[in-house]
Amino acid sequence: MKLLMGEINTLNVLRETDIAYVLGDENTEVFLHKREATKELEAGESIDVFLYFDSERRVTATMQKPTVTKDIPAFLNVVDKNFHLGVFLDMGLNKDLLLSRDDLPPLKSEWPEKDDKLFVKIKVSKNQLSAKIVARYDIEQYLTPEKELEEGETVEVYNVFHADEGNVFFTLEGHYIFVYHKLMRNKYRLGEKTEVKIIKNKGDFRYNGTLIMQKELMIDEDAKRVLEYINKKGGVMDITDKSSAVEIQAVFNMSKSAFKRAVGNLYKQKIVSLAPGEVKLIKDIENSN
């Protein structure tokens, strides 16, 4: 009998012991602990079980249905993180699924946090099941949204890939949304949830989106970002409208024009003063956030 690890198998009940049922045939035996059985079983009965490796790397069975298998991927919640091992995902069983550190971004700050979601399937290796991230272009093979998104609509999404020009986000239903870096104000972890505004429908459930508000509403948010930086610098910063666009982008992740609007907003509210080579805090608005 060939056992399919990380998948649902149909096996016969051979006998019952004090703590488990023994499944399989005359050549192969698999243990199903009674706590993993969803009902009482009889010898000769045929049942569907998921096969995995226990903590001692032994083949074991459960009648509980996992939310992901070797062939059927899904969005799984991150439940724990270990920088030496990777992140652990809730697969709907008593045993969590490990996504190895080798399959995570080099920067620890980009690793998923608890309750982030990753679209994965099961990878089977010797005596171990682990998670494998589904490539962004393959997700659409498994998820088909029921309806199109409307331009101007705001939707909940999860970050699945960081590209050279921007980030790829997906809804849980399978909408593919690309956001250019110039339309973002923050960096996003793998699996992090956020809300994206749809700005263009490209067809086939693919879209372009934005993570910043329209210009007149964004000024306050940009001003807060600049104010936070000034406070961190002790109330004075040497980045001004004379600084290069490259430096401004590196520090604030915004364009030079957005930076000038933000500083102008703080100046009009008499929060900062402007002098050659510096912007200085003159009003404490620590509660403005």
C-alpha positions in Angstrom: 0.0 0.0 0.0 1.3 3.4 -1.0 0.8 6.1 1.6 0.3 9.6 0.4 1.8 12.0 3.0 0.3 15.4 3.3 -2.9 14.2 1.6 -6.2 12.5 2.4 -6.0 8.6 2.2 -8.7 6.0 2.4 -7.6 3.3 4.8 -9.2 0.3 6.4 -9.5 -0.2 10.2 -7.5 -3.3 11.1 -8.0 -3.4 14.9 -8.4 -1.3 18.0 -5.9 -0.9 20.9 -6.2 0.9 24.2 -5.1 4.2 22.8 -5.4 4.0 19.1 -6.9 2.4 16.0 -4.5 0.5 13.6 -5.2 1.3 9.9 -3.8 -0.1 6.7 -3.4 -3.7 5.3 -1.3 -6.8 5.9 1.9 -4.9 4.6 1.4 -1.4 6.1 0.1 -0.2 9.4 -0.6 3.3 10.5 -1.7 4.5 13.9 -4.7 6.7 14.5 -4.7 7.9 18.1 -8.2 7.9 19.5 -8.0 11.6 20.2 -7.6 12.1 16.4 -10.7 10.0 15.7 -14.0 11.9 15.2 -16.1 8.8 16.1 -15.9 5.3 17.3 -14.6 2.9 14.7 -15.2 -0.8 13.9 -12.7 -3.3 12.4 -13.1 -3.6 8.7 -14.5 0.0 8.3 -13.0 2.2 5.6 -12.3 5.8 6.6 -10.7 8.9 5.1 -7.7 10.2 7.1 -5.0 12.8 6.6 -1.4 11.5 7.0 1.4 13.4 8.5 4.5 12.9 10.7 4.3 13.2 14.4 6.9 14.9 16.7 9.0 11.7 16.5 8.9 11.7 12.7 6.5 8.6 12.6 3.7 8.3 10.1 0.4 9.0 11.9 -3.2 9.7 10.9 -6.0 12.0 11.8 -9.6 12.2 10.9 -9.5 15.9 11.4 -9.6 17.7 8.0 -6.7 20.1 7.4 -7.3 23.4 5.7 -4.4 22.7 3.3 -2.9 19.7 1.6 0.0 18.8 -0.7 -2.2 19.7 -3.7 -4.7 22.1 -2.3 -3.2 25.4 -1.0 -4.9 28.0 1.2 -4.3 31.2 3.2 -3.1 30.1 6.6 -2.8 32.2 9.8 0.7 32.8 11.3 0.5 31.6 14.9 4.2 31.8 16.0 7.7 32.8 14.9 11.1 31.4 15.7 14.1 33.2 14.1 16.1 30.0 14.2 13.4 27.9 12.5 10.9 30.1 10.6 7.2 30.7 11.2 4.4 28.4 12.2 1.1 28.3 10.4 -2.3 27.0 11.6 -3.4 24.2 9.3 -6.5 23.3 11.2 -4.9 20.4 13.1 -3.3 19.9 16.5 0.1 20.2 14.8 1.2 23.5 13.1 2.9 23.7 9.8 6.4 25.2 9.6 7.5 27.5 6.9 11.3 27.3 7.0 13.5 30.4 7.5 15.1 29.4 4.2 11.9 30.3 2.4 11.4 33.7 4.2 12.9 37.1 3.4 16.5 37.7 4.5 15.5 40.7 6.6 13.8 39.6 9.8 11.7 42.9 9.7 10.0 41.5 6.6 9.0 38.2 8.2 5.3 37.7 9.0 3.9 38.4 12.4 1.1 36.6 14.3 -2.2 36.7 12.5 -0.7 37.6 9.1 -1.7 35.2 6.3 0.3 33.3 3.8 -0.9 31.4 0.8 0.8 28.0 1.0 0.6 24.3 0.3 2.3 21.4 1.9 5.7 20.2 0.9 6.7 16.6 1.7 10.3 15.8 2.5 11.9 12.9 4.3 10.0 12.4 7.6 8.6 15.9 7.6 5.8 18.1 6.3 6.5 21.8 5.8 4.9 24.8 4.1 5.7 26.0 0.6 4.7 29.5 -0.5 2.7 29.5 -3.7 4.2 31.8 -6.3 2.2 34.9 -7.0 1.6 33.9 -10.6 0.3 30.5 -9.5 -2.2 31.8 -6.9 -4.7 32.6 -9.7 -4.7 28.9 -10.7 -6.3 28.0 -7.3 -8.5 31.0 -6.5 -11.2 32.4 -8.8 -13.1 35.5 -7.5 -16.9 35.5 -7.9 -17.1 39.1 -8.8 -15.0 42.0 -10.2 -13.9 44.9 -8.0 -15.0 48.4 -8.8 -12.6 51.3 -9.4 -12.6 53.5 -6.3 -13.5 50.5 -4.1 -11.4 49.8 -1.0 -10.7 46.2 -0.2 -8.9 44.2 2.4 -5.7 42.5 1.0 -2.6 40.6 2.0 0.9 41.3 0.8 2.3 38.3 -1.1 5.3 39.6 -3.0 7.8 42.5 -3.1 8.8 43.3 -6.7 11.3 45.9 -8.0 8.6 48.4 -8.9 6.0 47.7 -6.2 4.1 45.1 -4.2 1.7 42.3 -5.2 -1.4 42.0 -2.9 -4.2 39.5 -3.0 -7.7 39.4 -1.6 -8.7 36.2 0.1 -11.0 35.6 -2.9 -8.1 35.8 -5.3 -8.1 39.3 -6.8 -4.5 40.3 -7.9 -3.7 43.9 -7.0 -0.4 45.6 -7.9 0.7 48.8 -6.1 3.6 50.8 -7.3 6.1 52.0 -4.7 5.2 55.7 -5.4 1.6 54.9 -4.3 2.8 53.5 -0.9 3.9 55.2 2.3 5.0 52.2 4.3 6.9 48.9 3.8 4.8 45.8 4.2 5.7 42.4 5.8 5.1 39.2 3.9 1.5 38.3 4.7 0.6 41.6 6.2 -3.0 42.8 5.9 -3.9 46.3 4.7 -6.6 48.1 2.7 -6.1 49.1 -0.9 -8.1 51.4 -3.0 -8.6 50.1 -6.6 -7.6 52.7 -9.2 -7.6 50.6 -12.4 -9.3 47.3 -13.6 -6.9 45.5 -15.9 -9.2 42.6 -16.6 -9.0 38.9 -15.5 -9.4 39.9 -11.9 -6.2 41.9 -12.0 -6.0 45.5 -10.8 -3.7 48.4 -9.9 -4.3 50.0 -6.5 -3.1 52.7 -4.2 -2.2 52.8 -0.5 -2.2 56.6 -0.1 -5.1 58.9 0.0 -5.9 61.6 -2.6 -3.4 64.5 -2.5 -5.5 66.9 -0.5 -6.2 64.3 2.2 -2.6 63.0 2.3 -1.0 66.2 3.4 -1.9 65.6 7.1 -0.6 62.0 7.0 2.7 63.1 5.4 2.9 66.0 7.9 2.6 63.5 10.8 5.4 61.4 9.3 7.7 64.4 9.0 6.7 65.5 12.6 7.6 62.1 14.0 11.0 62.3 12.4 11.6 65.8 13.8 10.7 64.6 17.2 13.1 61.7 16.9 15.8 64.2 16.0 15.3 66.3 19.1 13.1 68.9 17.5 15.4 69.9 14.7 16.1 68.3 11.3 18.5 69.2 8.6 16.4 67.9 5.7 14.7 70.8 4.0 13.1 71.6 0.6 16.7 72.1 -0.6 17.6 68.5 0.1 17.7 66.0 -2.8 14.7 64.0 -3.9 16.7 60.9 -3.3 17.5 61.7 0.3 13.8 62.7 1.0 12.6 59.4 -0.6 15.1 57.4 1.5 14.1 59.0 4.8 10.4 59.6 4.4 9.4 57.3 1.5 7.6 60.2 -0.2 8.3 62.4 -3.2 10.0 65.8 -2.8 6.8 67.6 -3.7 4.8 65.7 -1.1 7.6 66.5 1.5 7.3 70.2 0.7 3.5 70.1 1.1 3.9 68.4 4.4 6.5 70.9 5.8 4.3 73.7 4.5 1.4 72.3 6.3 3.3 72.2 9.6 4.6 75.7 9.0 1.1 77.1 8.3 -0.1 75.6 11.6 2.9 77.2 13.4 4.2 73.9 14.4 7.6 74.3 12.9 9.9 77.3 11.9 12.0 77.3 8.8 15.5 78.5 8.6 18.4 78.0 6.1 19.4 74.3 6.4 16.9 73.3 9.1 13.3 72.8 10.1 12.7 73.3 13.8 9.8 72.3 16.1 8.2 75.2 17.8 4.9 73.7 19.1 4.3 70.5 21.0 1.5 68.5 19.3 2.5 65.1 20.7 -1.2 64.3 21.0 -2.1 65.2 17.5 -1.8 61.6 16.3 
